[in-house]
Amino acid sequence: MQATPSSNKRTKASALPDEIVEDILARLPVKSLRRFQCVSHPWRHLITSPSFRDLHAMRAIVRRRRLFVRPAGYGEPFYACEQHGISSSPDEEILSCCSELAPGTVFPISKPCHGLVLLRCVEYDAHYVWNPSSGETLALPDRTPFRTAGLKPRTFVSYGLGYSKVTNEHKAVRMYCLDVDAGGDKPHAATAFCEVFTLDKSTHWRPAGTQPPAACRLRVRGSQGAVLCNGNLHFVGKDGVITTFNVEDETFGTLMPPSGLEYSGFDLTELDGCLCVYFSNQTNPWPDVPYRIWLLRDYAAAKDGSCWEEVRCIDWGSMTDAERAAFKSRWIAPLGMYCPDDGSNTGQTNKKIMFGTGSCKVFVVDPSNGGGTRPVVIFSLDGVQRDGQFPTVGLFEESLTSVGRASDEIILSSPSAEAWCQVLSRLPARTVGRLNQVSKDWRALIKSECFIDSHLCYHQANKSPHQLMFTDGRPNSFKPLEDFIGITLDVPPLVDDSARVVCSNPCHGLNAGSFLCYDFVCNPITGYYKALPLGDGGGGDDMFAAGRFGLGYDMEMGKHVLVRMAYRERNFSTREYRLECEIRYVEDMFWEELDPPQRPIADTPPAHINGKLYWMADGKLGHLSSGHEIVALDVSTREFELLKGPLRVEHPEECVSVVELQGQVCMVCSQTRKGTLEIWAMKGNGWWFMEYRIDVGRFWPEYSSELVTPMAIDATDGRILLRTGKALGYYDPKTTKMQTIYYLRPKI
């Protein structure tokens, strides 16, 4: 049916001019605009254009600013709230510390910079750029600066976030000092560095255009980063001198603090467009010490510290004990200027200073009468019981500014980089580790998650053979098998058996092990090494067990998982025991308690097969069992199960362990007196089948009493690699012959 002329007129009349649509959209919140990008291609092009972003930012200036709040504590999320409401519930959760960020205590260390906020996770020393309006986050790379890797001197690092108007770029800046003891009576010698990471452009940190003065020594506070004001980032030194970094030309300068505050431990912020110094004795802030604030009104004239204007805004001594108790907090800091909406605001005449506290309260103070007025609470989050030493409250405005692309996306944005990724992923890990030093671009590519996944997938698909590595007695010093082939030694690598290194088979490129009173995770090919000292009771006989430490891989999360067992009590006479279990991802800082398995574990290393860790159960503890049992842990679901071993005749002098051979769960039974070895494989239906029976004592009679363990089966010819700790060789089941490749001559 054809449309009538009147219906055509109605259709045309309903279409608004483009400039009206643009003006309407510019008044909407960012989350609505992100949804409206899907309406049509013209709307998407409009909303993502730089001109619309600037228009939206101008409209945001007149809109009421909002608060983001994060209650003190581990793993608390961020909430968006209106800044008015003496007792308020969160409007909405805008950032979860359990998914987007590393779990832990996360807090802001900067004020909004064109809508972006710099966050820090204290447990991991990780930093993120965050847009509270859109919820976007970007993790900054390299938590440890490259120059400090493997060095022992103390490192002090401070981060800041700035904006370049000329290039229209956001820059994350970090300045750090290596504080090295010069020895004797000489003072510490500090070497300062500065690096820049440009959002949506950089794939790695680069040196700044100029470097800070060599004598610069930072005073790093965990609760704040560098402060952006007048186009400069401001870092505080230990002597109180403020080092400035110009975001545009990347040059350095200095500012003096207010007279008398050089070594007082003051803090910096930005307030009313001015650089602000605030000071209060946080350990005992009242009643004798007032909360003092200085503003630098004339930034260009500030050289010797005489241009600071002091504002005496809170006089604790004039308040009663009850009034002071209502505001007492481990963290109190200025947030911004507050203009009431009661009609009394007449430009600059009625501005008040807004403060945040560690208990998620916001109060304002009128500085016009020298701090004589009482603070007035304008916001308090419902249900908050804890008080924190880190910032819990901040201001943000609606902003379309993007945090930029992740490094992986930038790295593979060019065809040449994608081609190099394919080429390098086919090389051995040892070669790739050396190529890591070719350039910073290659280093960024090789460290990226996309390259690591590509390299792992390629070598797993092509069934690249495992490489044998030996240690000379130190868990972080591995050598390739080629250095030992055909060698007969008179002295063992580890002379003292109590100092042995117990190391697992590789799990997606990593190995885990135990050495004396600590555990470790390493990649012998690339040289990566991470020590994990034991906690309470570390080093005791009951704590040290070969099976105490396991490494698995969570295929759902794509992360390596560490599991640690510990016997707090173990009595073989009464068969009583108390076993504890804890779990964490490799990159995490803290362990999480896990309910222990229903059976005790034996002192043999666990094996990882297809997302599960397997331990042999200890038949000498707990209730009597009819046969061998295996404890299995699904690292994804974190649930234990108990499996029955093969039905066979047990021998009292038999040593039993569980291993992975060709992707199968295998139980190894070694009778040391007889020098025999049985290898049982568990089939899919839960049945066990004896795959091999080897007379090891026939080949190594000197070590017939040693525990023999199979390490791997050669996929090409089926030979079994066996080790005793003092001998190593390939056993061929077809010819029943042994090829010894390493041999420790027994003592006479």
N, C-alpha and C positions, 0 to 999 in steps of 0.2 A: 504494500500500500504506500502511495506517495505521501510525503509530508505536506501539510497545508502551509500556505504562506505565513499564517499566524504562528504555527509551531516552529518554523525556521527563525522567526524573529525572537521567540523565547529562547531558542538555543543560542543565538548570537549574543543576546543580552546577558545570558548567564556567564559568558566568558569574560573574566576580568583581565584588564591590561597587565602585561608582564611586570611593569614596575610596581603595581599594587600587590601582585602575588609575591614579588620579591620582598616588599616591605612587610607583608604579613608573616612570611616565613622567617624573616630576620628577628622577629619578636618571640619565636618559639624556643623552647629548651632544646638542648643538643640531642637528647635521646629521641625526641619526636622527629627531629630533622634526619637522624640516621635511619629511621623507619621510612620517612618520606622519600628517601633516595630511591626507593624501589617503586615509586609511583610511575615514573616514566624516565626516559633518557634525558629529556630537557631538564626535568627537575634534578636529576642526579648531577648533570653538568653544572647547573646553577649552584646547588648546595656545596659542591666540592670546589668551586672556583675561588681563587684568592680574593677577588673583589667582594664576593658575598661573605667570605670569612671576616674581612675587615668590617663590613657593614654590621654583621652580627656582633662583632666585638664592641662596636660603638653603641649598639642597642643594649649590650650587657652592662655597660657602665652605669646606666640609669636604673637598671633592675636591682632589686634587693639582693645583696650577697648572702650566700648560704654557708653553713658550717659543715665540715666533715669531721666526724668524731670516731675515735677508736678507743674503746675502754682499755685500761691498763691490763696487761696479762699476755700470756703466750697464745698465739694463734687467733687473737680476736679480729673480727672483720671491721671494715670501715662502714660507717653509716652517714647518710646525708640528712641534715636537719635544718630547720629554720632557726635563725639566730635569736628569734624572740620566742620565749616560752620558758618560764622559770622552772617548770617540771615538764619534760617532754619525752615522748617516745620517739625512737628513730623513724624517720619517714620511709627510708628504704635502705637496703644493703647495697652499697655501690662497689665494694671490693672485698673479696674473700681472701684471707691470708692462708687458706688451705689449698687453694687451687692456682690462682694467678701468681701468687708469690710464694717464696720459700716459707715454710711454717716457722713461726717464731714471733718475736716482738718486733713489729714493723711500725715505723713512725715517720712523719715528715721531717726533713732537715732543711727545707727551704720554703719560702713563700711562693705563691703562684707566679710563674713567669709566662705571661701570655696564656694562662690557663694550665700550664704544666707544673707539676710538683715533683720534687726529688724525694724519694723514699729510701729508707735504709732498714735492713733486717740485721739486728745487732748480733744474733747468734751465728749468722753466716757471713757477716760483713759484706752482704750483697746490696747492690743499689739498683733502683728502678726509677724510670721516668713514668709518671702517671698523669692522666687527664681525668680528674674526678667527674667531669661532666659526661664524658663518653664511656668511661670505664676502661679505656685502653691502657696497657702497661707495656713497657719495654725494659728488659733486663740489660743493664750495662755489662759488657764483657770483662773478663780478667779481673776477678776480685783481688788478686795479688798482682801488683805491678811487675812487669817483666824483669826489671832491674833488680828486684828484691828476691826473685825466685831462688831458693837454695841458699840465701845468705842468712847469716846469724844476727847481724846488727838489728837493733830495734827500728821499726818502721812506723812513721806517723803519717797517715794519709787523711786528707780532707777533701771532700767533694763539693762542687757547686754547679749551678745551672744558670746559664746566661743566654742572652739573645742579641744577635747582630742585626741592626736595622739595615745596614748596607746590603748584606747578602740574604737577609730574611731567613736566617738559620738559627736554630737553637744549638748551643754548645754545652755539653757536659765537660767540666774541667776538674781535674784532680791534681793536687799538689802534695808532694810527699817528701819527707826527709829521711835519710839513712843516718841514724844517730849512732856513731861508732866510738867506742871508748878508746881514746888515744893512748891510754896506759900511764902508769905513774901518777904524778900530780897534775898532768895535763888535763884540760877540760875535754868534754866530748866534742868530736869533730863532726859537723853536720854537713851533708851534701844534699842540696835541694833540687828537685826536678818538678816539671809541670808538663802535663799531657792533656790533650784535647780530643774529644769524641763528638763529631758533628752528627746530629740526629738525621736519619734518612739519607746519610751520605757515607759515613765511616763504617768500616768493617773491623777496625782495630783502633786502639789509642795511638795517637801520633804526638811527637814532641811539639810543644807550643812554639810560636814564632820566635820568642826569646825565652830564656830560662831565668828563674828567680835568682836573687843574690845568693852567692854560695854560702854565706853565713846565716841564711834564713833558717830558723828553727821553729817549726809549727807548734802551737799549743792546740792539740786536737781534743775536742769535746764530743763525746758520743751522741749528744742530744741535738747538735746542730752542725750544719755545713757552712760553706762560704756564703756571705750575704751579698745579694745583687742590689746595687744602688748607683744611680748616675752612670750607668753603662759599665760599671766596674764590679768585679767580684772581690770581696774583702776577706782575707785570711788573717787570723790573729796569731802572732808569734808568742813564744814563751816569755819574752821580755815586754810584752804588751804592744809592741810596734805592729801596726796594721799594714800588711802587704796587700797592695791593690793589683788587680789583673784586668787590663782593658780588654773587653770581649771583642772589640772591633779589630784592633791592630795587634793584640796579644803581646802587649808590653807591660812592664811592671813599674810600680811606684810604691811610696810609703806614706802612711798617715800616722800622726801621733794621737794617742787616746787623750781624754781629758786629764789634766794635771793631777797627779797623785794616784792614778789608777794603773800605772805601768805594770805592776806585779800583783794586782788585786784579784785576778780571775774574773774579769767582767765578761759579759756576753754581748754579741752584736745582733742587730736585726734592722729592718727597714720600717719606718713609721712616718706616715704622713708625707711620703716622698723624700724623707731625709734619712741619712744614716743615723742609727740610734745605738747608743751604748746603755746597757742597764746592768745594775749591780745590786745584789742582796745576798747576805750570808745565808745560803740555803740550809745550812746545818742548824742554825738558830736565828731565824730571820726577825724575831721580835722578842721583847718590845723595844730594844735600844737601837737597832739598826733599821733606819727607814729604807723603803724601796726607792731607789734613785734612778733617774733616767736623764740622759744627756742627748740632745739633738744637734746635729751638724747642719745648721740652716744655710751657711755659706760654704758649700763644698769646695769651690775653687780657691777660697782663701785659707783653707785648713792646711797648716804645715806643722806648727809647733804645739798644737793641742789647746790653744787659747780661744778658738772660735766655737767651742762647744757651749751650748745653752742648757743649763741644768733645769730639770723639771722635777720638783719634789712632789710626787703624786700619791704616795701611800705613807702615812705616818702610823705605824703599828702602835707606837706608844700612846696615841690618843684614843685607842680603842680598848674596850673591855676584853676580858679573857674569853668570854663567850663569842664576842664578835670576831676576835682573832682566830678562834678555833674553827669557825665556819669557813675560813679562807686558807687555813694552813694546808700546805701541799709541798711535796718534794720537787715539783716543777711549777713555776709561775713565770709567765713570759708575756710581753705585749703582743697582741695579735694584729691590732690596727686601730684606726680612729672610728669612733662610733657617733653617728648623728641620729638623734631621736626622731621618731616619726609622729611626734605629738604637736607639730606645728610650731614648736619653739626654735627650730633650727633656722638660723639666719646666716647661712654661709659659713664663715670660719669662726663665728663667735661662740658657738655652743658645742664644739667638738669635745668629746670625751675619749679617754684611752680605754680600749677594751683589752682585757687580760684573759688568758686561758690557764687552767690548772690541771694537775695530773689526775684529778678526780672527775674530769669531764664537766667542770663548771666554767662559765664565762661570766665575768663581772666587769663593770665599768667604773671609772674614777674620773671625777672632774678635777683637772689640774689647775684650774683658774685661781683657786684660793690656797695654793701651796700644800695640797694634800689634806686639807682639814676635813673635807667631806668623807662620809663613810662609803666604802665600796658597795655597789648595788648589783646583785646577781640578776642577769638577764637571761641566762640559760643554764639548765642543769639536766643531765640525762638521767632518766628514771632507772632505778635498780642498780646503780653503780656503787659498789662497796669498796673497791680497791683504789689506792692512790699510787700513781706511777712517777718515776723519775724522768721519763721521756715524754715528749709532746703527745698529747691525746686529742688536741683540738686544732683546727686550722680553718682558714677562710678560702673559699673558691668562688669563681664566677663562671658563668656559662661560656664555654669556649669551644670552637670547632678545631682548634689546633691539634694536629696529629702528632703522636709520639714517634712516627716514622716506621719504616720497615725494619724487620729483624735482620741481623747480620747475614743469616743464611740466604734470605731472599735477595739482599743486595749482592752478595757474592756471586750467586748464580744468575744475576740479571743480564750478564753478557754472554754471548755464545762461546767466546774463548774460555771464560772461566768454567762454564759447564763442560766444555771439552776437556780441560785440564782435570776436572773432577773425575771424569770417566777414566782418564789415563792413569792418574795417580792412585785411584782406588784399586787398580789391578796390580800394583807393586807390593812387595812384601812390606810388612809394618816396619821392619828395621830400616829399610831404604827410605820409606816415607818419613821416619823419624829424623834422618839426616837431612832430607830435603826441607824439613821444617825451618831450617836456618837460611834458606835461599833468600827469602824476602818476607816482609811483613804481610804482603798479600797472600803468599803461599801459606804462611803460618796461620793466618785467619781462615783460609780455606780448609787446611788440614784439621784445625781445631773445631770446625763447624759440625753441628749435629748431622747435617745432611751428608757430609763427606764420611763421617764415622759410620753412619748407617749404610752408605753405599759400599764402603770398603768391607764392612762385616758381611753384608749380603752377598757380595761377589765371592769372597773367599769361602763362605759357607756353601754356596751353590756349587762351587767348583771343588769342594771338599779338599781345601788346602791342608797339607799334612801338619800335624802339631810339631813344634820345634822343641827339642829337649834343651833345658837350661839347668846349669848346676850353680850352686852357691859355694863360695869358699869359706863359709862360716858366718857370713853376715847376710841378713835377710834382704838387704838392699843392694847386694852385689852378686849379680848372676852372670854366668858365662855360658856360651853356647857349647853344645855337645862336642863340636869339632875339636875343642881344646883338650878333650879328655880321651878321645878315641885312641885305643891301642896303648894307653899309658897304664903302667903298674906303679902304684904309689906305696911308699913305706910309711907315710904319715897321713892319717885321714884328714879330710877337710875340717872336720869337727873332732878335736881330740877328746873333748869332754862330752859324753853322751847326754848329760843333763842340759847341755846348751844346744841341743839339736834344733834344726829348723823343720817344722812340719808344714808342708805346702800342698795346696790343693791342685787338682788338674785345672786347666783353663776353663773359665766360664765366660763366654762372649768376650774373650780377649784379656780378662783380668784373672789374676790368681790371688788367693788368700792363704794366710798361714799364721802360725804362732811361733814365737821365739822368746824363751824365758818368760818375762812378766808382761809382755805386750803382744798384741796381734797386729797384722799388717795386711794391706791390700796393695798389689803392685801389678805393673805390666812390664815384664822383663825385657820385652822387645823395645819399647819406647823409653824405658827408664822411669816411668811414673811409679811413685812409691808414697804410701801414706801409712804412717804408724798410728796405732790405736791402743794407747795404754789402757791397762785394766783399771777398774774402779776400786772400790773398797775391797780389801782383802787380796788384791792382786799379788801374785807371786807365791801364794801358799800352795802346799802340795795338793789340796783339794781343788784349788782353782785351776791349776795346770792340768789339762787333759787334752790329748791329741784331738779329741772330737769336740772341743769346746767352741770352735769357731768354724762357721760355714758361710759360703758365698753362693748365692743363687741369683736368678734373673727373673724379674717380674715381666712376663711377656705382654701383659695388658698395659702396664705403665711404661714399659721400655726402660726400666731402671734396674741396676744391680742392687741386690738385697743382702745385708749382712745379718747373720744370726749368731748369737753368742750364748753358750750354756755355761752354767757355773754351779758346782756343788758347794753349798754352804755347810752341809753336813753329809758325812758318808761313813757308815760303819758296816764293814763286811761281816762282822761277827753277828750282829743283830739284824743285818740286812735293811737297816733303816737308812733313809737318806732324805735330803731336802735339795731339790733341784730348782734353779731359777733360769729363766729364759728372757732374752731381750732381743729386739729386732730394730733395724733402721735401714734406710737407703744409704748408699755409699756417700753421696754428697750431703747427707744430713749431718747435723752436729750432735744431736742427742738421741739416746736410745729410748725405745718404747717398750714397756714391760709386756710380755706375752705369757699367757698361761702355759706352764710347762707341759710336756707330753705325759701321757698316762704311764709310761714306763721310763726307767732311767736309761741313760745312754752310755755306751762303752767308750773306752779310751782309744778309739780309732777314728780317723778323719771321716767326715761325711762326704757323700757324693751327690752331685747335682745332675739330674736327668730330667729333661722335658718339663722344666718349671717346678720341680720338686727336689727337696733335699732329703737324703736318706742317711740315717744313723743306725748302727747296730745297737740293739738293746743290751743292757748289761744284765746277764743272768745271775750275777752274784748279789744283786740288790733287789729289794722288793719281794713280791710273792714269787713262789716257784712256778716256772713255766715248763710245759711239756717239750719245748724245743726252742730253736732259735727264733727271735723276733726282730723285726725291723720297724723303726720309727720313721714315718714320712711326714714332711711338712710341705703343704702347698703354699709357696711364697706369695701367690696372688691373693688367695683367700685367708691366709695365715691360720690355717686349721691343720691339726695333727691327725694322723690315722696310724693304726697299728697293723702291720702285715706279718703273716706267718712265714717262716723260712721253710726250706725243703725238709721233708720227712726223712731223716737219716740218723745213723748212729753217731752220737756225740762222743768225742774223746776228751778226757780231762785236760790234756796238754795241748789242746787245739786252740789256735788263734783264728778268730773269724772277723772279717771286715766286709764292707759293702763298697763296690766300685762301679764305675761306668765303663763299659766296653762296647764299642760300636752302637752307642745309643741305648743299650739295654741295662737293666738293673741286674747286677751280678753279685753273688755272695762268694767270697773267697775263703776257703778253709785250709789253713796251713798247719800241718803237724810237724813241729820243729824237730822232734826226736827222730822221726822217720825220714824227714827231709822230703815230704810229699806235699803236693799242692793240688787242691780240687777247685774248679771254677764252675759254679752253678749259675744258670741264667733264668730269670723269671720271664715267663711268656705272658702274653696278653690276658689269658684266662686265669692268671694267678698260679698256674702250675710251674714247678721248677724242673729244670732239666740239667744234668751234669754235662757241660760242654767239653771240659778237659780234665785230665788227671796227669800230673807231671811229676816225675821223680827228680826233683831238683838236687837232692844230695848226691846223685850220680855225677853231676857236672861240677858242683861246688862243694866238695866234701868238707873243706875247711869251715864252710858256713852253713852246714846242714842244720844247725840249731838256730840259725837266724830266721826272722820272719820274712817270708817271701811275698811280694805284692806284684800283681800284674799292673802295668801302667797304661798300656794301649795295645791294640791289635793293628798291624799293618794292613791297610785296606787293599794293597796290591797283591801280596803273597800270603797273607794270613799269619805271619809270624807274630809271636807274642813277646812284647818287651817286658822283661822281669827285672826286679831289683830287690836287693836285700839291704841296701844302705851301704854295703861294702863291696858289692859286685853288681854289674849291670850287663845284661845280655839279651839276645833275641833267641827265642825257642821256636823251632819249626815243628809244628804238629805232624807234618807229612813225613819228615825224615827223622823225627825225634832227636834232632841234634841241636846243640846250643852254640851260638856265636857270642863269645864274651867280648864286650867292647870297653869295659872298665873293670879294674880289679885292684883291690887293696890288699897288698901282701900282709898276711897275718903275722902278728908278733911271735917271735920265737921265745 
